[in-house]
């Protein structure tokens, strides 16, 4: 799956082939804007803009991409941004001084309006940086839900021991704190030249290289520092953060385990280990690591929240609710925490309570499209469809590219039998996320109801292209083919449905109808008998 690069503000786990985050709209790691500028990492975020490190796929050059935040920008702001980018690009064409910043391209791709700069400006990303001695970041993954609930991923602060205020390090430390990484790197090198055994200088250099996106060099530098201080859990934990960025998850986990072998009571290493285990899809082990971290340091709100997310993914909703309540007892001022509580309550079948939690979240962040979307989901489950539409429409007024809101809006319209409007809503969802298989399926089902069978077949085929084991899509494709009189093809589709789901009686009944139409009466009777056997077995299980 493709995890959103904005771990703190979003962190949504997207489908595998998604280019943009379905929740916040920013490009995912590996997305190539205009087929050229490949996104590597998120390096900065302000109220209206986000900044990424990128690579030019044509020549391998490292670049900076600055974009309007898809969830915040209005149409007028996008137009002004592009006009300013065009002007900056025209000025840049006349700039040739070494080290200068040049705007080399700009444009729109999907929901993103962006410009491209040829170099990373010194100190540009100071807001996103942490001190090499004060913090590192680890993350939590969340499995996406079938009805497109939105969960919040987490970032925890891992403190590092402050180095002694050695004079040769002062300039480097101050520069790092100010986000002036090129100057910091130069100063750390000077400190190392004066005394090559200063581990803190090597550690600071490694952290600086990490912030500059020079990951392999950062890893090598941490490795060298560890040759001088191999029993330092801080160094092992920091090394793990670099391996995380390199997506070498097993090695990342090993680093945290090494840290804990030298200090088994290092709470932040346990927290980081839990996050890594969760991403490696080892949730039970992740929970044990979180438990250990919270025994050692129980006031870690983000770890309680990570624990809740992991339990939520295991569908252990009662325990997930207890964990998120602990997080709220520590800090109840975060809209994302209330949002998670609301989603858990909805999963527990308590939409009224979920609605209250989401309304509390909206008092803290009324401009969040995601929160309005989740409120709409609560109202949908309460069958308050008109109010749900109002909530979805408000979410889409804040963020027109929120595919999940268009999709669920379509579902509500379909429930109200407003089929043409529902189809239009599904089309908008697919405009922003054409890999949303459930939207293709629901679109096909509505088209079938409207007797537009050829269009329905095309939609079912798109759903099956995304998920070949989509049983309902095979079944409904068979029904559309049957309606068109294409009986052999209908039988082939229903054969797929029954082979993938042999305990599904509807597919067997439908298959019997097609066989009867083909004159294969005995086979039709066998299918009907098998379907009845399945239903009887199911009733017996329910009775017991």
N, C-alpha and C positions, 0 to 999 in steps of 0.2 A: 504494500500500500504506500501512497505518497503522503508523508506527514508534512503538514504546513510548516514553513520555515519560521513563522512567527510563533514560537513555542509558548511565550508568555501571554500574548494577547489572543491567540487562537488555538493553534496546535491540533487542528482537526486532522484526522486520518482519512485521506481521500482514496478513491479507487486507484488501482495500480497505474492505469494509463492516463490519468488526469493531468492536464497541463497547468490548470489554475485551481486554487483552493476553492472548494464548493461553499465554504463558509465565509471566508474573508475576501476571496477574489485575487490574492496576490499569486504570482507565478510560483510553481513548485521547483524544487531542486531538479536540474536537468532540463527544464523547459527552455526551448530556444525561441526567443522573441524574434519575430520576422524571419525565423529559420536560421538565424545567425548568432545571436548573442545568448549563450548558454548560461543560465542562472546557476551559481555555485552555492551562495550562502547569503543570508540576510545580515547586513552589517550595521544598519541604523534604522530608526523609526521615529518619526515626529507625528504631530497631530494629523497632518494632511499628506505627508509623503513617507515613502519607504525607500531604502537604499540597499542595493545588492552588489555583491562581487560577482563578476561574470567573466566569461572567456569568449573571445571572438573565434568562432569555429573556422573562419577562413584562414587565420594566420596564427592562432594560439595566443594572441595578445590578451593580457589581463586588463579588464575594464571595470568601470563603475556604471551601474544602471540606477538612475533615480526616477522614481515613478510616483504618480499620484495614488493615494490609497483608494482602491476601487470602491470601498464602502463609504468613503467620506466625500469624494469629489462629485461636484455637480457638473452638468453639461457646460455651463459657462466657464467654470474653472478649468475644464479640460481644454476648451478652445484657447483660453488665455495661456495655459501652460504650453500648448503647441506653438502658439505665436511667439512666446518668449524663447522657446527652444529653437525655432527657426532663426530668430535674430541672433541668438548666441552661436549657432552653427555658422552663420554667415561671418560673424566676427572672428570665430575660431579659425576659419579658412585662411586668415591673414596672420595668424600667430604661429611662430616657428621656434620660439625660444625654448631651450632645453628645460624640462621640468614644469613647463606651463600646462595649465589645464585646458583641454579643448573638447568642445561638444562636437562629436563626429556623426551623430545620427539621432533621430527622434521619430516618434510615430505612435501608433496604436496597435495592439495585438490582443484580441479578446477583450476582457474588461480593463486592460492595463494601458494607461497613457504614460509614455516614458521618454527619457532622453538618455543618451550614452556618452560618457566622458572617457577620454583616452587614458587618464591617469587617476589614481586615488589621491584625493586632496589630503594633505597633511592635517591631521586632527579633525577630519570631517565627521568621524563617527564617534566622537567622544561620549555622546549620550548612551551608546550601546556598550561601551567598554567597561570592564571591571579592573580593579587593581590586580596585579599578578599575585599579590599577597593577601588580598581581601576576598576575592570571590572567583568562583568558576561555576559553570552552568551544567545541569544535567536535566534529563527530560523523561516524560512519561508518555507512553503511547496509549491510544484509546481505539478500540475496535468500532467501526461505524455501524450504526443500527439500520435495520431494513426500512424504517419509516423516516430516516434521515433526521434523527435526533442530533443535536450538536453538543458535544462534550468539550470541556476545556482541558488542555494539556498544561503541564506545569513546568516551571523552572525554579530550582531551589538554589539558594546561595550557599556556597561551600567556603567557609572562611579559611584563610591560610595565615600561618604565623607571620607576624610582622618582622621583617629583618631588622637586625640592629642598625641603628642610624650611622652606618659607616660613611664617612665623608665622600669617598669615591662613588658611592651609590646614590647620593642625594640627588644629583642632577637627573640621573636616570629615573629614579622613583617619582620625582616631581613631574617630569615630562610624561611618564606613563599615566599618572593620575590625571593629567590635563588632556589626555588623549592624543598627545603629540608623539606618535609611535616611531616615526623615522628618527626624531631627535633622541627618543628614549633608547632606541636600538644602538645608535652611535655612542651614547653615553655608557650603556652597559658594556659595549665592546672596549671602551676606554678603561672602565673599571676592571674588566677581565685582564686587559693588557698590563695593568699595574699589579694585579694579584690574581693569577689564574686559578687559585684554589678557593676563591670566594663563591661558595655554592649559591648564595642569594643572588649574586650577579648573573650566574648561569640560569637560575630559575626565572629571574626577571626577564632575561633575554628571550627565554623560551616562551613566556607568556606574551611578550611583545610580538614575536614572530607569529604566534597564534592569532593575535588581533589583526595582523597584516595579511592573514590568509596564507602564510608560508608554512603550511602544515607539516610537511616532511622535515623541514629544517627545525621546526619547533619540537617535533618528536625526537630528533637526533640530539637536540640540546638538552631536553629533559633526560634522555638516556645518559648523556655525559655527566650531568649533575648527579645522577643516581650512582655513577661509578665512584663518586666521592662521598656520597651520603646514602648508601643503599637501604638504610633502615628508616628513611624519612617518609611517613605515611602521606604527608602533604604532597611531596613530589610524585609519589605513585598515583595519588588521586588526580593531580593536575595532568599527569601523563594520560590518564584515562580520558580526560576531556578532549585531548587532541585526537586520540583514537576514535572517539565518538564522531568527531567531525570528518574523519577519514572513512567512517562507516565500517571500521574493523571491530565489530561488536564483541567478538569472543576475546580479542586481545584487550579491549576496553575492560571487560569484566575481570580478566586476569589482573589488571592493574589495581582494581579496587580490592580484589582478594589479597594481593600483596600488601596493600596498605593495611588491611585488617590483620594480616599475619604479624605485623609489627606493632599494631595498636588495636586490639580487639574491641576497644570501647570508643573508637572514633566514629561518632554518630553520623558525620557527613559522608564517610565512606560507605556506611551501611545504607544511607539514603540513596547515594549514587548507584550502589550495587542493585538496590531494588528497582530503580528506574531502568537500568540496563537489562535486568532480568525480564522486566515487563516488555521491553522492546524486543527481546529475544523470544517472546511468547512462552515464557516460563512463569506464569502468573502465581502459582502456588509458592514457588521459591521467592518471588518478588514480595509477596505478602509477609513471609517470614523475615525478609530483610527489613521491610518497613517496620515490622513489630520491634525488631532489635533497635532500630534507629529511634523509635518513639519511646522505648523504655529508657534509653540513654538521654534523650532530649525531647520530652513530650510536647513542648510548645512550638514544634515545627508545623505551622499551618499547612504549608505546601505538601508536606509528607502525608498528613492526614488526608489531604485532598487527593494525592496520588494513590493512597491506599483505597480511598472511596472509588476512584476510577477503575482500579484493578478489580475490586470486588464487583463493581457494576458490570464489567466485561464478563465476569464469571456468572452473572445473573444472580448474584447473592445480594439482592437488593436491600434486605433488612440490615445486613452488616454494613453495606455501602452507606445507608442512611445514617447509621450510628457514627461512622467515620466522618461524614461530611458535617454532622452536627458538632463533632469535636472541633473541626476546622472553623466552623462559625463561632464557636465559643471563644476561640482565640482571636478571631478578627471577623466581624460580621459586616465589614464595610466594602467587601469585594463583590461586585455584581456577578462575577463568574462563579463564585462559590454558591450563591443563591440559585444561579442557573442550573448548576449540577444537582442541587437538592431538588429543584423542580422536576428535572428529567428523571431522577430516581423515583420520585413520588408518582410520576405518570406511569413509569414501568411497573410500579407496584399496584397499579389500578386505582390510584387515588387522584384523579384529575382535579378535583376541587382544591385539594391541598397543594397540588402542583401549581395550579393557577395562582394561588396566594404567594408562593415562593417566587414565581416569575414576575409577579407584579411588584414584589419587594425589590427584585433585581432591577426592574425598570425605573424605580424611584432613584436608584443609584446611577443608572446609565440609560436615560430615556432615548438616546440617539442610537442605540444598538439595534441594528436590523435583526441580528440573531435572536435577541431577547423577544422582540415582537413576533418573530417566527415561532419561537418556542411557546409563547403565549397562545398563538393561533393553534398550535398542536393540542394544547390543553382544551381549548374551546371546541376544537373538532371532536376530541374524545368525549366531551360532554354533550355532543350533538347540538351545540349552540352554533349552527353553521353560519348564520348571518354575521354573528360577532367574530367568528373565526376568519371570515373573508375580510372583515374590516382590519383585523390584526395582520393578516398576510399582506393586504394592500399597503398598510403602513410600513411594514418591513420592506416591501419592494419600492416604496417611495424613498426610503433611505438607501436602498441598495438594489437597483433594478437587475443586477446580475446574479442575485441569490437564487440559484437553480432549485434548491430544495423548497423554497417558498412558492415558486411557480408550480412545482410539482404537487405539493400538498394543497395548494389553492385549486388545482385541477381536480384533485380527488374530492374536495368539498363540493365543487360545482357539479361533478358527476353524481354525487349523493343527492344533490338537489334536482337531478335530471336536466341540468342545463348543459347538454352534451356538446353543443357547438362551442360554447364558451370554455368548457373544460378542455376540448381539443386545442383551442387557441392557447390555453395556459400550459398544456403539455408541450406545445411547440416552442413556447418561450423558454421552458425549462431545458429543452433539448438544444436550443440555440446557445445556451451557456454551458451545457454539459451533455454532449451528444452520446456519451457512454452510460447515461442513466438508464439502465436496462428496464427498471420498473416503469419508467415513463413511457418507453417504447411499448411495453406490454399493455399498460393501461390505455394508451392511445389506440393500439390495435383492438382491444376489447370493445372500446366505444365505437370504433369504426365498424366492427362486426355488428354491434347492436343497431347501427344506422344502415346496415346492409350495404356498406361500401367495402365489399369483400376483398377486392384487389388491393386497396389501400391498407386494409387490415393485415393482409399477408405480408406486405412490405414492412409494416411495423413489427410484426411478430419475428420476421427474419432478422431485423436489427436487434431485437431483444436477444435472440438466440445467438447472434454473432458475439454478443457480450457475455453470454452464459449459456453454453450448449446444454447444460443440465437443467434449464429452466422448464420444469415439468408443465406448468400451467400454459406456457407459451406454445409448447408442442401440442398440448391438448386443443387450445383454441385455434392454432394454425390448422389442425385437422378439421375443426368445425367449419372454418372459412373455406377450406378446400372442398369439403362436402357440399356446402351451399353453392359452390360454383360448379358442382357436378364432376369434379376431378377426384374420382373415388379412389383410384389406386394411390395417388399422392396423399390423399387424406388418410388412408390406411397406413401408409409409411410413417406419417407424422405421429399417428396414435400408437404405432409400434414403438416409436422412440419414447413416447410418454410412459407406456406400460413397462418398457425395459428399464427405464431409469427409476420408476416408482411402481413396482409390482403390487404394492399394497394400497394403491389409489383406485377406489371403485369407479369413480366417474369416468376415468379414461377407458376402463374395461367396458362400461356400458356404451360409451360412444363408439368404441371399436366394434361392438356387437351390432350397432345400427348400420355402420358402414358395411360390415360383412353381409348382413341381411340384404342390403341394397345390391350387393355384388352377387347375390344368389348363393352365397356360401353359408347355408342355413345352419348346418351342424356346428361349424366353427363359431357362428354367432351365438348359438345356444350355449356352447361351452364358455364363452366369454361372459354371458349373462349369469351363468351359474357360479362362475368364479367371483364375479362382483358381489353376488348375494352372500357367498361364503365370507368374503372380506367384511362386509357390513355386519353379518351375524357375529363374527369374531370380535369386531369392534364393540358391538353392543354388550357382548359378554364381558369384555374387559372393563367397560364402564360400570356395569352392574356389580362386579366384584370389587 
